[in-house]
Amino acid sequence: MKSAAALFVLILLLAACTKQEPKQFTIGFSQCTGADNWRKTMQESMYRELSFHPEINFIMKDAGGNSAKQIQQISEFISQDIDLLIVSPNEAKPITPIVEKAYQNGIPVIILDRKTNSDQYTAYVGANNVEVGQVAGAYANTLLKGKGNVIEISEKPGSSADIDRHQGFAESISHFPGIRLVTKLDGDWDKYSFQKPLTATLRDNSNIDVIFCQNDRRALTAFRVCQSLGLEKEIKLIGVDGLTGRDGGIDLVDRGILNATVLYPTGGEEAIRTAISILQKEAFKRENRLQITMIDSTNVRIMKLQSEKLVAQEQDIERRQEKIEEQRAISENQTIIIYAVSVTLALALLFGALSFYSLRENRKINKRLESQNHEISDQKNQIEQLAQRAGIENEAKLKFFTNISHEFRTPLTLILAPVEDILSNDKIRDPLIRQELSLIRKNTLRLLRLVNQLMDFRKLGSNKMKLRAGEQNLVAFVRDIMVSFEKIASRRKIDFQLISSDPEIRVWFDATMLDKVIFNLLSNAFKFTPDKGRIYLYINTSADNTQIRVEDNGIGMTPSEIAHAFEVFYQGENSYKTLGTGLGLALSKELITLHQGRISVRSEPGRETCFTIELPLGSTHLQQDELQDEPIEDISIARNFELSEDTNAELIPVPITGQPKEQSVLLIEDNADLVRLMEQKLQNSYQIYKAADGEEGLRMAFEHIPDLIICDVMLPGKDGLSVSVMLKTDFRTSHIPVIMLTAKTTTEQQIEGIQTGVDAYITKPFNLQYVAELIRALLKNRAILREHYTSELPIESSTVNNPNKLDKKFITQFTAYIEENYGNSELSVEDIGRDLGMSRVQLYRKVKALLGMSVNEYIQQLRLNKAKFLLRRDDLTVSDIAYKVGFSSPTYFSTAFKTKYNQTPMEYKKS
């Protein structure tokens, strides 16, 4: 079996290596110029050359002289991502922009026959049309012997060929004063377009001697005009192109209709050869000028014989090429047959070996299957028993879930009722007490709302939530819900509007359910919309449904968040702050589904979010037991205190009394209630700074340099862990103790926080007295540590007692800078002043006033203190220590050390 498999692989490898297909290229050719026989001649020459290159996929499109059609064709080529483009334009000006576009898109462009008005092309193939005009002008002089009158009939007006040929002709006859250009008639591809103007001109001017036509087809038309006037013997005709075949330029000269024609090669073969060189990365000429010649009665017979011979040779080549292609096809078919037979033989050997092997294995497998069938049967019975037990346990869990949710409502009610009684008592006049009671009431209602959501989900899961729909004015209903949010909108300057197509829209819905849905959508909108933003509600009707849209210009949602928005317990990636349980949108979807409606969302991060609710009109979609005509109880009271922002508008400022505190604490927390509570407890002992997000917290930490920082983990923008890392890695704040607050209680999450370098990690909920004692202990320990490390630095304590904020900030920055750079022996006062943004004199006076010594004295004392610590180690020599602490030489270090401590460094090290 192994030998057969090896043979099979070997044959496949030989088949793969035998023939390698050349790389395929696609060339697009758009042609718009020339007469039918001209285009046919050019195409035949191209196809002859392409027959030697089967790897080229050649796509030709003929615009038939219509420049607009040619522009469309080139646009299609660009969209098809071709490898190279050949363009034969009729008019230069309209076709230039689209050719430039193709060139700028990285497609090599070959201009054939006539140029565009731009040099943005890869190569040009064609004759020099100015030279064509010059040759025709010189021959006209030969016919006229320096004296006579000439008429010129042009190419398509505006084409590069028309302009260049006229320029060359006019320039040539200008050397002969006796030759006069009577007029220039504009031609068209329509061969009769200039017949009437030419007839009129010949009748008005009886002394016309020569007519120069810019192509042979116009010359033939001009001859017929002259023939109709009886002037075919008097007027001599010169054409351009010199094509072969009946009525071609060579045939017309041979028959005596034309006196001469300028042979103008089509350039088809040259264009294909240039294209192949470009595609194969070979050298090529950018300007390929084709040779022209004059054909008249002296050489027309030779040219005709040569062209006929060439045509015969080309036909012979084509026949031979067809034979070669037939033989190639036969060879390829034979090769394929050989490969097929070889592969079939190999597969037969392989399958024979596999069949023999399979027969042996099947017997073993059948035995195993029998034993496995018995095991599966036993396992199936066990799974059925487990499923029954799981169903019973799941029902027990759901029952427990329902009971515990009911149990939550009882203590919440017992908390809420006394708090509301106390708040309603006029004897409680202390504003701080009333504020804290309001805080208790608000958060109790928040818990109650979450419990209600859990209860609703339990009812939905057990199919116990029934719709009780009545016909109501949807506009008035939504407007009533909006009243609860108007204070927040006014305080935060949010543009909050209801836009309805009709003042009254009657819809059948369950008011309690729809209130929860719209209230939840508005709560989310206000939560994620910045101040001075906008929140609009739209209500529109169509033939069979009503649509409610809630739009805001808040932070938006990512595609991932949109995909999972209505999933239970899902919280978005932008949920830097608590979003509840993740039940709101999932519950909203279920409630709208009960109405036989739909809810959807579209959003763009950073710009807008729009939730759309669609409710069917009428009541035919509802069951009879889902309809009720009884009045709906007023449910607006149930949500009066559910908005978490309401109490923020009524917060009582915390009074600041007494003198400024010596120590300060920075609170970085986005929950305003928690900040206010902690500020109230700590303000008597510390100067309090507050920040609502990570960016603002970092800015205030660097600005005020507080003695301690309390930071929440979940913050807008930068989270608490990122803030902690930045604080601990910046020399200005690395010494400040950091306490991290979080609702994440797992050991792994706490380890992650400690690894960032925080000094303490407190989980919510926490005891405020514990927090206050922890702050006091951290500040005390940090003071002891600072005293230990700075005890030997001779800073006069009297000079730095009770420094103001700016002096304290300067001392912190100056000390941190010296600590980082004391090892630099080249450190100077100028360097320090420049880095701290001060002049040398300002820095000297500032340090002298605050620390009682000069900058250099302070640096030296710091270096000696560091050296004294390093001398206790055995792995460093005195010289190593001298250079390590920034002394320029060990001798100077020893002298300074002895002056300070009355013993040499070596004596101190030994002691």
Backbone hydrogen bonds, N-H to C=O, Kabsch-Sander energy under -0.5 kcal/mol:
donor,donor_aa,acceptor,acceptor_aa,energy
5,A,1,M,-2.2
6,A,2,K,-2.2
7,L,3,S,-2.3
8,F,4,A,-2.3
9,V,5,A,-2.3
10,L,6,A,-2.3
11,I,7,L,-2.4
12,L,8,F,-2.0
13,L,9,V,-2.3
14,L,10,L,-2.4
15,A,11,I,-2.4
16,A,12,L,-2.1
17,C,13,L,-2.2
18,T,14,L,-1.6
19,K,15,A,-0.7
21,E,19,K,-0.6
25,F,55,E,-2.0
27,I,57,N,-2.5
28,G,84,L,-2.6
29,F,59,I,-3.0
30,S,86,I,-2.5
31,Q,29,F,-0.5
31,Q,61,K,-2.4
32,C,88,S,-2.1
33,T,88,S,-0.7
39,R,35,A,-2.8
40,K,36,D,-2.7
41,T,37,N,-2.2
42,M,38,W,-2.3
43,Q,39,R,-2.5
44,E,40,K,-2.4
45,S,41,T,-2.0
46,M,42,M,-1.8
47,Y,43,Q,-2.7
48,R,44,E,-2.1
49,E,45,S,-1.7
50,L,46,M,-2.5
51,S,47,Y,-1.2
52,F,49,E,-1.3
53,H,50,L,-2.2
56,I,53,H,-1.7
57,N,25,F,-3.3
57,N,55,E,-0.5
58,F,56,I,-0.8
59,I,27,I,-2.9
59,I,57,N,-0.6
60,M,58,F,-0.5
61,K,29,F,-3.0
63,A,31,Q,-3.2
63,A,61,K,-0.6
64,G,31,Q,-0.6
66,N,63,A,-1.4
67,S,65,G,-0.7
70,Q,66,N,-1.9
71,I,67,S,-2.3
72,Q,68,A,-1.8
73,Q,69,K,-2.1
74,I,70,Q,-2.5
75,S,71,I,-2.1
76,E,72,Q,-2.0
77,F,73,Q,-2.1
78,I,74,I,-2.3
79,S,75,S,-2.1
80,Q,76,E,-1.5
81,D,78,I,-1.3
82,I,77,F,-1.1
83,D,26,T,-1.8
84,L,26,T,-1.3
85,L,108,P,-2.7
86,I,28,G,-3.2
87,V,110,I,-2.7
88,S,30,S,-2.7
92,A,158,G,-0.7
95,I,91,E,-0.7
96,T,92,A,-1.1
96,T,93,K,-0.7
99,V,95,I,-1.6
100,E,96,T,-2.4
101,K,97,P,-2.2
102,A,98,I,-2.0
103,Y,99,V,-2.2
104,Q,100,E,-2.7
105,N,101,K,-1.5
106,G,103,Y,-1.5
107,I,102,A,-2.0
110,I,85,L,-2.7
111,I,109,V,-0.5
111,I,123,A,-2.6
112,L,87,V,-3.1
112,L,110,I,-0.5
113,D,125,V,-2.9
114,R,112,L,-2.3
117,N,92,A,-0.6
121,Y,119,D,-1.7
122,T,109,V,-2.3
123,A,109,V,-1.8
124,Y,286,R,-3.3
125,V,111,I,-2.8
126,G,288,N,-2.3
128,N,290,L,-0.6
129,N,127,A,-0.9
132,V,128,N,-1.8
133,G,129,N,-2.1
134,Q,130,V,-2.2
135,V,131,E,-2.7
136,A,132,V,-2.3
137,G,133,G,-2.5
138,A,134,Q,-2.6
139,Y,135,V,-2.2
140,A,136,A,-2.1
141,N,137,G,-2.0
142,T,138,A,-1.6
143,L,139,Y,-2.3
144,L,140,A,-2.4
145,K,141,N,-2.0
146,G,141,N,-1.0
147,K,144,L,-0.9
148,G,178,G,-2.3
150,V,180,R,-2.9
151,I,210,V,-2.2
152,E,183,T,-2.3
153,I,212,F,-2.8
154,S,152,E,-0.5
154,S,185,L,-3.1
159,S,156,K,-2.1
163,I,159,S,-2.2
164,D,160,S,-2.7
165,R,161,A,-2.7
166,H,162,D,-2.0
167,Q,163,I,-2.2
168,G,164,D,-2.5
169,F,165,R,-2.4
170,A,166,H,-2.9
171,E,167,Q,-2.3
172,S,168,G,-2.0
173,I,169,F,-2.4
174,S,170,A,-1.2
175,H,172,S,-1.2
176,F,173,I,-1.8
179,I,176,F,-2.1
180,R,148,G,-2.6
180,R,178,G,-0.5
182,V,150,V,-2.7
182,V,180,R,-0.9
183,T,150,V,-0.7
185,L,152,E,-2.8
187,G,155,E,-0.9
191,K,189,W,-0.6
193,S,190,D,-1.9
195,Q,192,Y,-1.0
198,L,194,F,-2.3
199,T,195,Q,-2.3
200,A,196,K,-2.5
201,T,197,P,-2.2
202,L,198,L,-2.5
203,R,199,T,-1.9
204,D,200,A,-2.0
205,N,201,T,-1.9
206,S,204,D,-0.5
208,I,205,N,-0.8
209,D,149,N,-2.3
210,V,149,N,-1.9
211,I,236,K,-2.7
212,F,151,I,-3.2
213,C,211,I,-0.6
213,C,238,I,-3.0
214,Q,153,I,-2.3
216,D,240,V,-1.9
219,A,215,N,-1.6
220,L,216,D,-2.2
221,T,217,R,-1.8
222,A,218,R,-2.9
223,F,219,A,-2.2
224,R,220,L,-1.9
225,V,221,T,-1.9
226,C,222,A,-2.6
227,Q,223,F,-2.7
228,S,224,R,-2.0
229,L,225,V,-1.1
230,G,227,Q,-0.9
231,L,226,C,-3.2
232,E,226,C,-0.5
235,I,231,L,-2.3
236,K,209,D,-2.9
238,I,211,I,-2.4
239,G,260,A,-2.4
241,D,262,V,-3.1
248,G,245,G,-2.1
250,I,243,L,-1.8
251,D,243,L,-0.6
252,L,248,G,-2.5
253,V,249,G,-2.0
254,D,250,I,-2.3
255,R,251,D,-1.9
256,G,253,V,-1.1
257,I,252,L,-1.8
258,L,252,L,-1.4
259,N,237,L,-2.3
260,A,237,L,-1.3
261,T,295,I,-2.3
262,V,239,G,-2.0
263,L,261,T,-0.6
263,L,293,T,-3.4
264,Y,241,D,-2.1
264,Y,262,V,-0.5
271,A,267,G,-2.1
272,I,268,G,-1.9
273,R,269,E,-2.6
274,T,270,E,-2.4
275,A,271,A,-2.2
276,I,272,I,-2.5
277,S,273,R,-2.1
278,I,274,T,-2.1
279,L,275,A,-2.6
280,Q,276,I,-2.1
281,K,278,I,-1.4
282,E,277,S,-3.2
288,N,124,Y,-3.0
288,N,286,R,-0.6
289,R,287,E,-0.7
290,L,126,G,-1.2
293,T,263,L,-0.9
295,I,261,T,-2.9
296,D,294,M,-0.5
297,S,259,N,-0.6
299,N,296,D,-0.9
300,V,296,D,-1.4
303,M,299,N,-2.3
304,K,300,V,-2.5
305,L,301,R,-2.4
306,Q,302,I,-2.6
307,S,303,M,-2.5
308,E,304,K,-2.5
309,K,305,L,-2.6
310,L,306,Q,-2.7
311,V,307,S,-2.5
312,A,308,E,-2.2
313,Q,309,K,-2.4
314,E,310,L,-2.6
315,Q,311,V,-2.3
316,D,312,A,-2.2
317,I,313,Q,-2.7
318,E,314,E,-2.4
319,R,315,Q,-2.3
320,R,316,D,-2.5
321,Q,317,I,-2.7
322,E,318,E,-2.2
323,K,319,R,-2.0
324,I,320,R,-2.6
325,E,321,Q,-2.4
326,E,322,E,-2.2
327,Q,323,K,-2.6
328,R,324,I,-2.6
329,A,325,E,-2.5
330,I,326,E,-2.3
331,S,327,Q,-2.7
332,E,328,R,-2.6
333,N,329,A,-2.4
334,Q,330,I,-2.4
335,T,331,S,-2.5
336,I,332,E,-2.5
337,I,333,N,-2.3
338,I,334,Q,-2.6
339,Y,335,T,-2.7
340,A,336,I,-2.9
341,V,337,I,-2.9
342,S,338,I,-2.6
343,V,339,Y,-2.9
344,T,340,A,-2.7
345,L,341,V,-2.6
346,A,342,S,-2.5
347,L,343,V,-3.0
348,A,344,T,-2.6
349,L,345,L,-2.4
350,L,346,A,-2.6
351,F,347,L,-3.5
352,G,348,A,-2.2
353,A,349,L,-2.1
354,L,350,L,-2.6
355,S,351,F,-2.8
356,F,352,G,-2.1
357,Y,353,A,-2.3
358,S,354,L,-3.0
359,L,355,S,-2.2
360,R,356,F,-1.4
361,E,357,Y,-2.2
362,N,358,S,-3.1
363,R,359,L,-1.1
364,K,360,R,-1.2
365,I,361,E,-2.9
366,N,362,N,-3.0
367,K,363,R,-1.6
368,R,364,K,-2.0
369,L,365,I,-3.2
370,E,366,N,-1.9
371,S,367,K,-1.6
372,Q,368,R,-2.6
373,N,369,L,-2.9
374,H,370,E,-1.5
375,E,371,S,-1.9
376,I,372,Q,-3.4
377,S,373,N,-2.4
378,D,374,H,-2.2
379,Q,375,E,-2.9
380,K,376,I,-3.0
381,N,377,S,-1.9
382,Q,378,D,-2.1
383,I,379,Q,-3.1
384,E,380,K,-2.4
385,Q,381,N,-2.0
386,L,382,Q,-2.9
387,A,383,I,-3.1
388,Q,384,E,-2.1
389,R,385,Q,-2.4
390,A,386,L,-3.2
391,G,387,A,-2.5
392,I,388,Q,-2.0
393,E,389,R,-2.9
394,N,390,A,-3.2
395,E,391,G,-2.3
396,A,392,I,-2.0
397,K,393,E,-2.6
398,L,394,N,-2.7
399,K,395,E,-2.2
400,F,396,A,-2.7
401,F,397,K,-3.1
402,T,398,L,-2.5
403,N,399,K,-2.8
404,I,400,F,-3.1
405,S,401,F,-1.8
406,H,402,T,-2.2
407,E,403,N,-2.5
408,F,404,I,-2.0
409,R,405,S,-1.3
410,T,406,H,-1.2
412,L,408,F,-1.9
413,T,409,R,-2.3
414,L,410,T,-2.3
415,I,411,P,-1.7
416,L,412,L,-2.9
417,A,413,T,-2.8
419,V,415,I,-1.6
420,E,416,L,-2.4
421,D,417,A,-2.1
422,I,418,P,-2.6
423,L,419,V,-2.4
424,S,420,E,-1.8
425,N,421,D,-0.6
425,N,422,I,-1.0
426,D,424,S,-0.5
428,I,425,N,-1.2
429,R,427,K,-1.2
434,R,430,D,-2.4
435,Q,431,P,-2.1
436,E,432,L,-2.3
437,L,433,I,-2.5
438,S,434,R,-2.3
439,L,435,Q,-1.9
440,I,436,E,-2.1
441,R,437,L,-2.5
442,K,438,S,-2.8
443,N,439,L,-2.2
444,T,440,I,-2.0
445,L,441,R,-2.3
446,R,442,K,-1.8
447,L,443,N,-2.1
448,L,444,T,-2.4
449,R,445,L,-2.3
450,L,446,R,-2.0
451,V,447,L,-2.5
452,N,448,L,-2.3
453,Q,449,R,-2.0
454,L,450,L,-2.2
455,M,451,V,-2.5
456,D,452,N,-2.5
457,F,453,Q,-2.2
458,R,454,L,-2.0
459,K,455,M,-2.3
460,L,456,D,-2.6
461,G,457,F,-2.8
462,S,458,R,-1.6
463,N,460,L,-1.1
464,K,459,K,-3.0
465,M,459,K,-0.9
466,K,464,K,-0.7
469,A,626,E,-3.1
470,G,509,F,-2.2
472,Q,470,G,-0.6
472,Q,507,V,-2.5
474,L,472,Q,-0.9
474,L,505,I,-3.0
477,F,473,N,-2.1
478,V,474,L,-2.4
479,R,475,V,-2.4
480,D,476,A,-2.0
481,I,477,F,-1.5
482,M,478,V,-2.0
483,V,479,R,-1.0
484,S,480,D,-0.5
484,S,481,I,-1.1
485,F,482,M,-1.6
486,E,482,M,-0.6
486,E,483,V,-1.0
489,A,485,F,-2.4
490,S,486,E,-2.6
491,R,487,K,-2.7
492,R,488,I,-2.6
493,K,490,S,-0.8
494,I,489,A,-2.6
495,D,533,G,-2.8
496,F,494,I,-1.0
497,Q,495,D,-0.6
497,Q,535,I,-1.7
499,I,537,L,-3.6
500,S,498,L,-0.5
501,S,539,I,-2.4
507,V,472,Q,-2.5
507,V,505,I,-0.5
509,F,470,G,-2.1
509,F,507,V,-0.6
511,A,509,F,-0.7
514,L,510,D,-2.7
515,D,511,A,-2.2
516,K,512,T,-1.4
517,V,513,M,-1.8
518,I,514,L,-2.6
519,F,515,D,-2.5
520,N,516,K,-2.1
521,L,517,V,-2.2
522,L,518,I,-2.5
523,S,519,F,-2.4
524,N,520,N,-2.2
525,A,521,L,-2.1
526,F,522,L,-2.7
527,K,523,S,-1.9
528,F,524,N,-1.8
529,T,525,A,-0.7
532,K,492,R,-2.2
533,G,530,P,-1.3
535,I,495,D,-3.2
536,Y,551,E,-2.3
537,L,497,Q,-2.3
538,Y,549,R,-2.4
539,I,499,I,-2.1
540,N,547,Q,-2.2
542,S,545,N,-2.6
546,T,615,L,-3.2
547,Q,540,N,-3.2
548,I,613,I,-3.0
549,R,538,Y,-2.6
550,V,611,F,-2.6
551,E,536,Y,-2.9
551,E,549,R,-0.6
552,D,609,T,-2.1
553,N,534,R,-1.2
555,I,528,F,-1.6
562,I,558,T,-2.3
563,A,559,P,-2.0
564,H,560,S,-1.3
565,A,561,E,-0.6
565,A,562,I,-0.8
567,E,564,H,-2.0
569,F,582,G,-1.1
570,Y,567,E,-1.4
570,Y,582,G,-0.7
575,S,572,G,-1.3
576,Y,574,N,-2.6
582,G,579,L,-0.7
587,L,583,L,-3.3
588,S,584,G,-2.2
589,K,585,L,-2.3
590,E,586,A,-1.9
591,L,587,L,-2.3
592,I,588,S,-2.3
593,T,589,K,-2.2
594,L,590,E,-1.7
595,H,591,L,-0.8
595,H,592,I,-0.6
596,Q,593,T,-2.1
597,G,592,I,-2.2
598,R,614,E,-1.8
600,S,612,T,-2.2
602,R,610,C,-2.1
604,E,608,E,-2.4
606,G,555,I,-3.2
607,R,604,E,-2.4
608,E,604,E,-1.6
609,T,552,D,-2.1
610,C,602,R,-2.7
611,F,550,V,-2.1
612,T,600,S,-2.7
613,I,548,I,-3.2
614,E,598,R,-3.0
615,L,546,T,-2.7
617,L,544,D,-2.0
622,L,619,S,-1.5
626,E,623,Q,-1.2
627,L,624,Q,-1.3
628,Q,469,A,-2.7
635,I,633,E,-0.5
639,R,636,S,-1.1
640,N,637,I,-1.4
642,E,639,R,-1.0
644,S,642,E,-0.6
646,D,643,L,-1.2
648,N,645,E,-0.8
649,A,645,E,-0.9
649,A,646,D,-1.2
650,E,647,T,-1.0
651,L,648,N,-1.1
657,T,655,P,-0.6
665,V,687,Q,-3.0
666,L,708,L,-2.4
667,L,665,V,-0.5
667,L,689,Y,-3.2
668,I,666,L,-0.6
668,I,710,I,-3.2
669,E,667,L,-0.7
669,E,691,A,-2.0
672,A,670,D,-0.9
675,V,671,N,-2.3
676,R,672,A,-2.6
677,L,673,D,-2.3
678,M,674,L,-2.5
679,E,675,V,-2.7
680,Q,676,R,-2.1
681,K,677,L,-1.5
682,L,678,M,-2.0
683,Q,679,E,-1.9
685,S,682,L,-1.4
686,Y,682,L,-2.0
687,Q,663,Q,-2.8
688,I,686,Y,-0.5
689,Y,665,V,-2.6
691,A,667,L,-2.4
694,G,716,P,-1.4
697,G,693,D,-2.1
698,L,694,G,-2.3
699,R,695,E,-2.1
700,M,696,E,-2.4
701,A,697,G,-2.2
702,F,698,L,-2.3
703,E,699,R,-1.7
704,H,700,M,-2.9
705,I,701,A,-1.9
707,D,664,S,-1.2
708,L,664,S,-1.1
709,I,737,P,-2.2
710,I,666,L,-3.0
711,C,709,I,-0.5
711,C,739,I,-2.9
712,D,668,I,-2.4
713,V,741,L,-2.1
715,L,713,V,-0.8
718,K,716,P,-0.5
720,G,713,V,-3.6
723,V,719,D,-2.2
724,S,720,G,-2.6
725,V,721,L,-2.2
726,M,722,S,-2.1
727,L,723,V,-2.4
728,K,724,S,-2.4
729,T,725,V,-1.1
730,D,726,M,-0.8
733,T,730,D,-1.2
734,S,730,D,-1.7
736,I,733,T,-1.7
739,I,709,I,-3.0
740,M,760,A,-2.7
741,L,711,C,-2.9
742,T,762,I,-1.7
745,T,743,A,-0.6
750,Q,746,T,-1.9
751,I,747,T,-2.5
752,E,748,E,-2.1
753,G,749,Q,-1.7
754,I,750,Q,-2.4
755,Q,751,I,-2.3
756,T,752,E,-0.6
756,T,753,G,-1.0
757,G,754,I,-1.9
758,V,753,G,-0.9
759,D,738,V,-2.2
760,A,738,V,-1.5
762,I,740,M,-3.1
764,K,742,T,-2.8
771,V,767,N,-2.0
772,A,768,L,-2.5
773,E,769,Q,-2.4
774,L,770,Y,-2.4
775,I,771,V,-2.4
776,R,772,A,-2.1
777,A,773,E,-2.4
778,L,774,L,-2.5
779,L,775,I,-2.3
780,K,776,R,-2.0
781,N,777,A,-2.7
782,R,778,L,-2.3
783,A,779,L,-1.9
784,I,780,K,-2.2
785,L,781,N,-2.4
786,R,782,R,-2.4
787,E,783,A,-2.3
788,H,784,I,-2.1
789,Y,785,L,-2.0
790,T,786,R,-1.6
791,S,787,E,-0.6
793,L,790,T,-1.2
795,I,793,L,-2.6
796,E,794,P,-0.6
796,E,851,L,-0.9
797,S,795,I,-0.6
799,T,796,E,-1.4
800,V,796,E,-0.7
800,V,797,S,-0.8
801,N,797,S,-0.5
808,K,804,N,-2.6
809,K,805,K,-2.3
810,F,806,L,-2.4
811,I,807,D,-2.8
812,T,808,K,-2.2
813,Q,809,K,-2.4
814,F,810,F,-3.1
815,T,811,I,-2.7
816,A,812,T,-2.3
817,Y,813,Q,-2.2
818,I,814,F,-2.3
819,E,815,T,-2.5
820,E,816,A,-1.7
821,N,817,Y,-1.4
822,Y,818,I,-1.2
824,N,821,N,-1.8
825,S,823,G,-0.8
827,L,824,N,-1.6
832,I,828,S,-2.1
833,G,829,V,-2.8
834,R,830,E,-2.5
835,D,831,D,-2.2
836,L,832,I,-2.0
837,G,833,G,-0.6
837,G,834,R,-0.7
838,M,833,G,-3.8
843,L,839,S,-2.4
844,Y,840,R,-2.2
845,R,841,V,-2.5
846,K,842,Q,-2.4
847,V,843,L,-2.5
848,K,844,Y,-2.3
849,A,845,R,-2.3
850,L,846,K,-2.1
851,L,847,V,-3.0
852,G,847,V,-0.6
852,G,848,K,-1.1
853,M,847,V,-0.6
858,Y,854,S,-2.1
859,I,855,V,-2.5
860,Q,856,N,-2.5
861,Q,857,E,-2.5
862,L,858,Y,-2.3
863,R,859,I,-2.4
864,L,860,Q,-2.6
865,N,861,Q,-2.2
866,K,862,L,-2.2
867,A,863,R,-2.6
868,K,864,L,-2.4
869,F,865,N,-1.4
870,L,866,K,-2.2
871,L,867,A,-2.1
872,R,869,F,-1.0
873,R,870,L,-1.9
881,I,877,T,-2.3
882,A,878,V,-2.4
883,Y,879,S,-2.2
884,K,880,D,-2.2
885,V,881,I,-2.2
886,G,883,Y,-0.9
887,F,882,A,-2.4
893,F,889,S,-1.8
894,S,890,P,-2.5
895,T,891,T,-2.4
896,A,892,Y,-2.4
897,F,893,F,-2.6
898,K,894,S,-2.4
899,T,895,T,-2.1
900,K,896,A,-1.7
901,Y,897,F,-3.0
902,N,898,K,-2.2
908,Y,904,T,-2.4
909,K,905,P,-2.4
910,K,906,M,-2.4
911,S,907,E,-1.8
